[in-house]
């Protein structure tokens, strides 16, 4: 199927440590296997059927690369959640959301994800189990969410299926704004789900159901059979790993 896509290529301010390690002005411009990471992501999206591809950035060098790739630069907002909301407003539903540092992204991962999204989903997220990641790339170190039904890591792929996904983006923005005021996050998400999570009794499905009921959205998880889909470039060690895998 044809769809629009948004690539987040913003910056938190200052020179990113991975960009500094690679000797480039922006992380999206790091070369892996003879291409910038941004170009690799664009190629994967196009091969999977993406039509209009938006790139969210405020960096002029990334903007020039975006234009050279035949994609559309849009201004990034103050944080990734606000940038995603702006991209969704411009790209419409359905929209595939990913990041410029997803250097290993493959079109078959995208196709498998989109095909597996349930028909009733307003928003879907691709996650991989710890055992799948460790099977496919034992050298990586990921951050895991530990639920009663297993440990999961994100794959930087989100499907914004309907306009109702705006509610999920709005929650993301509030959580991002309140990251230094955790009591506000507790108030938004509810104390009982957090207690069940802390005591190891909360499953991933019930966590999503709780959040969805609070904000009036139908969130769904798609499990990735590809462990490499959880590998992005957050640290210099990740870049070494990715380059080794590609080159």
C-alpha positions in Angstrom: 0.0 0.0 0.0 1.0 3.6 -0.5 1.5 5.8 2.5 3.2 9.0 3.6 6.2 9.0 6.0 7.8 11.3 8.5 11.5 11.1 9.5 12.5 12.9 12.7 15.9 14.4 12.2 15.9 17.1 14.9 18.5 18.0 17.4 18.4 18.5 21.2 20.8 21.5 20.9 24.6 21.5 20.6 26.7 18.9 18.8 25.4 15.4 19.3 28.0 13.1 20.8 27.6 10.5 18.1 27.9 13.2 15.4 31.1 14.5 17.2 32.4 10.9 17.3 31.8 10.6 13.5 33.2 14.0 12.7 30.0 15.4 11.0 27.8 18.4 11.9 24.6 16.3 12.5 23.9 12.7 13.3 21.6 12.2 10.3 24.7 12.9 8.0 26.8 10.1 9.4 27.9 7.8 6.7 27.2 4.1 6.9 28.0 1.8 4.0 28.7 4.7 1.7 25.4 6.5 2.4 24.2 9.0 5.0 21.9 7.4 7.6 19.2 9.7 6.4 19.6 8.4 2.8 19.5 4.9 4.0 16.2 5.5 5.8 14.7 7.3 2.8 15.7 4.4 0.5 14.0 1.9 2.8 10.8 3.9 3.0 10.6 4.3 -0.8 11.2 0.6 -1.4 8.4 -0.2 1.1 5.9 2.1 -0.8 6.2 5.5 0.8 5.1 8.3 -1.5 5.5 11.7 0.2 8.4 11.7 2.7 8.7 14.5 5.2 12.0 15.2 7.1 11.7 17.2 10.3 14.8 19.2 10.9 16.1 22.7 11.7 19.6 22.0 10.6 20.6 23.6 7.3 23.0 20.8 6.3 20.3 18.2 6.8 17.8 20.4 5.0 20.2 20.4 1.9 20.6 16.6 2.1 16.8 16.3 2.4 16.3 18.3 -0.8 19.1 16.3 -2.6 17.2 13.1 -1.8 14.0 14.4 -3.3 12.2 14.5 0.0 10.4 17.4 1.8 12.0 19.3 4.7 9.7 20.7 7.4 10.6 22.8 10.4 11.3 20.8 13.6 9.5 21.8 16.8 11.0 22.1 20.3 10.9 18.3 20.9 10.3 15.1 19.0 6.6 14.8 20.1 5.8 18.3 18.9 7.7 17.6 15.6 5.7 14.4 15.2 2.5 16.3 15.7 3.4 18.9 13.1 4.4 16.2 10.6 1.1 14.4 11.2 -0.8 17.6 10.5 1.0 18.0 7.2 1.2 14.3 6.1 -2.2 13.1 7.3 -3.3 9.6 8.1 -2.0 7.0 7.7 1.5 8.2 8.4 4.6 6.1 9.1 6.9 7.7 11.7 10.5 6.8 12.1 13.9 8.4 12.9 17.0 9.4 10.9 19.3 7.3 13.0 17.5 4.0 12.1 20.4 3.2 9.8 19.6 -0.6 9.5 16.0 0.0 8.4 14.8 -2.5 5.8 11.8 -2.2 3.6 10.6 -5.7 4.6 10.5 -4.7 8.2 8.2 -1.8 7.3 6.0 -3.9 5.0 5.6 -6.6 7.7 4.8 -4.0 10.3 2.2 -2.2 8.2 0.6 -5.5 7.1 0.3 -6.7 10.7 -1.4 -3.5 12.1 -4.9 -4.5 13.3 -7.7 -2.9 11.3 -9.1 -1.3 14.5 -5.9 0.5 15.4 -5.7 4.3 15.7 -2.0 4.1 16.4 0.4 1.1 16.4 4.0 0.7 17.6 6.5 -1.9 16.5 8.3 -3.6 19.5 10.7 -6.5 19.7 11.2 -9.0 22.5 14.5 -9.2 24.3 15.0 -12.8 23.2 14.5 -11.9 19.6 17.0 -9.0 19.8 19.6 -11.1 21.6 19.1 -13.9 19.1 19.8 -11.6 16.1 22.3 -9.1 17.5 23.7 -10.3 20.8 26.3 -7.5 20.9 23.8 -4.7 21.2 22.7 -3.1 24.5 19.1 -1.9 24.4 16.7 -0.3 26.9 13.9 -2.6 27.8 10.4 -2.1 29.2 9.8 -5.0 31.6 6.2 -6.3 31.6 4.7 -9.4 33.1 4.6 -10.9 29.6 8.3 -10.2 28.8 10.9 -7.5 28.1 10.3 -5.3 25.1 12.3 -2.7 23.2 11.1 -0.1 20.7 11.9 -0.3 17.0 11.5 3.4 16.1 8.5 2.6 13.8 5.1 4.0 14.5 1.9 3.9 12.4 -0.5 6.8 12.9 -3.5 5.1 11.3 -6.4 7.6 11.9 -6.8 11.2 13.0 -7.5 9.9 16.6 -3.7 9.3 16.8 -3.5 13.0 17.6 -4.6 12.0 21.2 -1.5 9.8 21.5 0.8 12.5 20.2 -0.8 14.9 22.7 -0.1 12.5 25.6 3.5 12.1 24.3 3.9 15.9 24.4 2.6 16.2 27.9 4.8 13.4 29.2 7.8 15.0 27.5 7.0 18.3 29.1 6.5 16.7 32.5 9.7 14.5 32.5 11.1 16.5 35.4 7.8 16.4 37.3 7.0 12.7 37.6 4.0 13.2 39.8 2.2 14.8 36.8 3.0 11.8 34.7 1.6 9.5 37.4 -1.5 11.6 37.5 -2.0 11.3 33.7 -1.3 7.6 33.5 -3.0 6.5 36.7 -1.5 5.2 39.9 -2.8 1.6 39.7 -1.2 0.7 36.4 2.1 2.1 37.7 1.8 0.1 40.8 1.1 -3.1 38.8 4.1 -2.3 36.6 6.4 -1.7 39.6 5.3 -5.0 41.1 5.7 -7.0 37.8 2.0 -7.6 37.4 1.3 -5.4 34.4 1.2 -6.9 30.9 2.0 -4.9 27.8 -1.6 -5.4 26.5 -3.2 -4.2 29.7 -0.9 -1.2 29.9 -1.9 -0.1 26.4 -5.6 -0.7 27.2 -5.3 1.5 30.3 -3.7 4.3 28.4 -6.0 4.0 25.4 -9.1 4.2 27.7 -7.8 7.3 29.4 -7.2 9.3 26.1 -9.9 7.8 23.9 -7.6 6.1 21.4 -7.1 2.5 20.3 -3.3 1.7 20.6 -2.0 -1.6 19.3 1.4 -3.3 19.4 2.9 -5.3 16.6 5.7 -7.7 17.6 8.7 -7.6 15.3 10.3 -11.0 14.3 13.4 -9.0 13.3 15.7 -8.3 16.3 17.8 -5.9 14.2 14.8 -3.6 13.9 15.4 -2.5 17.5 18.9 -1.2 16.7 19.4 2.5 16.2 22.4 4.8 16.6 22.1 6.5 20.0 25.7 6.0 21.2 29.2 5.8 19.6 29.1 2.1 20.3 25.9 1.7 18.4 27.6 3.4 15.4 30.5 1.0 15.5 28.1 -2.0 15.7 26.0 -0.7 12.8 29.0 0.0 10.6 30.4 -3.4 11.4 27.1 -5.1 10.5 26.7 -3.1 7.2 30.3 -3.0 6.0 
